[in-house]
Amino acid sequence: MHKTSSESVSNVPAKIRLDKWLWAARFYKTRAIAKQSIEGGKVHCDGARSKPSKEITLG
């Protein structure tokens, strides 16, 4: 018998690193390339340059 869970998407983190999200969403082939682009000023978050470790909220 299987248990049914009433939790909705509990495995998804509320926040994720910017470089990790860009890699997971396949904007970049590797996290290293995503990091280089962020550090090079090609990626902005809320209109400002960001660090690769910036925590972004999903949704």
NORUR-V567579 format. One record per residue. N is the residue number from 1. PSI is psi in radians with two decimals (NA if undefined). BURIAL is + if it has 16 or more other ideal C-beta (glycine too) atoms within 10 Angstrom, else -. D_CENTER is the distance of its C-alpha to the mean C-alpha in Angstrom with 1 decimal. Layout:
# NORUR-V567579
<<N/PSI/BURIAL/D_CENTER> <N/PSI/BURIAL/D_CENTER>>
This chain:
# NORUR-V567579
<<1/2.45/-/36.1> <2/2.47/-/32.4> <3/2.47/-/30.9> <4/2.42/-/28.9> <5/2.39/-/26.0> <6/-0.02/-/25.8> <7/2.45/-/22.2> <8/1.97/-/19.8> <9/1.00/-/16.4> <10/-0.28/-/16.7> <11/-0.11/-/14.5> <12/2.16/-/11.2> <13/2.59/-/9.8> <14/-0.55/-/10.2> <15/2.64/-/7.7> <16/2.62/+/4.6> <17/2.53/+/4.8> <18/-0.80/+/4.4> <19/-0.63/+/5.9> <20/-0.68/+/4.5> <21/-0.75/+/2.1> <22/-0.65/+/5.5> <23/-0.79/+/7.3> <24/-0.58/-/6.8> <25/0.03/-/7.7> <26/0.54/-/10.4> <27/-0.50/-/10.6> <28/2.62/+/11.6> <29/-0.61/-/13.7> <30/2.80/-/12.6> <31/-0.55/+/10.2> <32/-0.72/-/13.4> <33/-0.69/-/13.8> <34/-0.74/+/10.5> <35/-0.77/+/11.6> <36/-0.72/-/15.0> <37/-0.71/+/14.1> <38/-0.83/+/12.4> <39/-0.50/-/15.4> <40/-0.04/-/17.7> <41/0.20/-/17.0> <42/-0.28/-/15.8> <43/2.25/+/12.6> <44/2.58/-/13.3> <45/2.11/-/11.7> <46/0.63/-/14.5> <47/0.09/-/16.9> <48/2.71/-/16.7> <49/2.56/-/15.6> <50/2.95/+/12.8> <51/2.70/-/12.2> <52/-0.48/+/9.6> <53/0.05/-/9.5> <54/2.26/+/9.1> <55/2.17/-/7.7> <56/2.62/-/6.6> <57/2.32/-/8.3> <58/2.54/-/7.8> <59/NA/-/11.0>>
